[in-house]
Amino acid sequence: MPGDAPALAALAGELGYPTSAEELLGRLAALHPTDAAVIVATDADDVPTGWCHVEMRRTLVEPIGAMILGLVVGEGHQSAGIGAELLGAAEQWARGRGCRRLVVATRITRERAHRFYARDGYEVTKTSYFLTKPLD
């Protein structure tokens, strides 16, 4: 996957999170090998066209689950079923680890994404604020 880092980083940029290939490689290396997965979709030439990052989600207040932390399909490849395939692969990955549910959070402004997830059976169960404090 190191050779795919520039394409994966470019896709992260399309999602609204610009990053370099080097930063992306560092983030990939930091993922827990059994508790996280990055599922990559490729075209006929083996060039990445989308990816989905999913991780286990363990809390004291809910049954074990998983959470999609990012899903992107590149421009020019959208509406071709790639997102649905990535989503299905993430669901299969989570089921294989005993997860009882899969959670995805999307930015409130991503209305197309909301419709995409709703078509696949996902429902809004709560609305939250994400509050951030830099720790530098």
KADAFEN-V111465 format. One record per helix or strand of 2 or more residues. SS is the DSSP state (hx for helix, st for strand). FROM is the first residue (numbers start at 1). TO is the last residue. If there is no record, write none. Layout:
[[SS,FROM,TO] [SS,FROM,TO]]
This chain:
[[hx,2,15] [hx,21,30] [st,36,42] [st,48,57] [st,65,73] [hx,82,95] [st,102,104] [hx,111,119]]
